[in-house]
Amino acid sequence: MSVTVKLPESHEAALDLPFTKPTGYGLGKSGWITATFTADEEPPLEILRAWVSESYRAVAPKKLLAPPPLTSRPARARER
């Protein structure tokens, strides 16, 4: 299994781990890393969750990152 993520904040620290390397095709220069695991290895799920979250924030459109607007009443209460 392999996972490729963009890590603008934790890129250098991620590359210190034995299961990571800069992503090929020059993407590693832009903060992309690839983590690779064999079938018998247990991936560090907490680290991977944090990386996926960081990567999503790095590449997602800004409007998807904005918190939803606050409403004064739940939607069902307004429908009545």
C-alpha positions in Angstrom: 0.0 0.0 0.0 1.2 3.5 -0.7 -0.2 6.9 0.1 0.9 10.2 -1.5 0.1 13.5 0.1 1.2 17.1 -0.1 2.6 18.3 3.2 3.5 22.0 3.1 3.9 22.1 6.9 5.3 18.7 8.0 7.2 17.8 4.8 10.7 17.7 6.3 9.6 15.8 9.4 7.8 13.2 7.3 10.9 12.5 5.2 12.7 11.5 8.4 10.5 8.4 8.7 11.8 5.2 7.2 8.7 4.5 5.1 8.6 7.8 3.2 10.3 9.3 0.2 9.8 12.4 -2.0 7.2 11.7 -4.6 8.6 11.2 -8.1 8.3 13.3 -11.2 9.6 16.3 -9.4 6.6 16.5 -7.1 8.7 16.0 -4.0 10.2 19.5 -4.6 6.7 20.9 -4.1 6.1 19.2 -0.7 4.6 15.9 -1.9 5.7 12.7 -0.2 4.9 9.0 -0.7 4.6 6.6 2.2 4.9 2.9 1.3 4.0 -0.2 3.4 4.2 -3.9 2.7 1.3 -6.2 3.3 2.7 -7.3 6.7 3.4 -3.8 8.0 0.9 -1.9 10.2 0.6 1.7 8.9 0.7 4.4 11.5 -3.0 5.4 11.1 -2.9 8.5 13.3 0.0 9.9 11.3 -1.7 9.1 8.0 -4.9 10.8 9.2 -3.0 13.9 10.1 -1.2 13.9 6.7 -4.4 13.4 4.7 -6.0 16.3 6.6 -3.0 18.6 6.0 -2.9 17.5 2.3 -6.6 18.2 1.9 -6.2 21.7 3.4 -3.3 22.3 1.0 -5.1 21.4 -2.2 -8.8 21.8 -1.6 -10.6 24.9 -3.0 -10.8 27.6 -0.3 -14.6 27.7 -0.3 -14.6 24.0 0.8 -12.4 24.8 3.7 -14.6 27.6 5.1 -16.7 26.5 8.1 -20.4 26.3 7.4 -22.4 29.4 8.3 -24.0 29.5 11.7 -27.7 29.5 11.9 -29.9 30.5 14.7 -32.3 27.5 14.4 -32.0 24.1 12.9 -33.2 23.7 9.3 -36.3 21.6 10.3 -37.4 24.2 12.8 -37.5 26.9 10.0 -39.5 24.6 7.7 -42.5 24.5 10.1 
